[in-house]
Amino acid sequence: MKEVLLTLLNAVIMVAVPIATGAFCGFLKKKSAEVQAKTANTVVNSYVREITDAVATAVTFTSQTYVDGLKKDGIFSLDSQTAALNLAIETARDILSKESIAFIERAYGDVKEYLTTRIEAEVHDQKNGYTKLIASN
């Protein structure tokens, strides 16, 4: 009887170990993929936060150091608007890390065009008193 139980236990172990090993390997692959996806999302989120902050800072800086004075004096012209936009783009680029600029190039293409769009949206939002809330993970 003891011998039959040992043989039966041995057979169960021979079947169960490969199944359990396969399931465990599948679990590890799934968790690894989840960690990689979360890491990628974390990196992207950090770039988005950095870009959003750089654009907001550039718009505020340009407004306070350039636009407000021209508007006060009543000489804020189309040429002044173009100069203000270029100053904001340059300021944002100076604030951004090389990695964030590379991210913009990979994700959106032309950095100047992307920043122009973001800066124009930020100017609109600041004029209307909107604030941006970035979700952090």
PyMOL commands that set and color helices and strands:
alter all, ss='L'
color gray80, all
select helices_A, chain A and resi 2-72+78-95+98-108+111-127
alter helices_A, ss='H'
color red, helices_A
deselect
rebuild
show_as cartoon
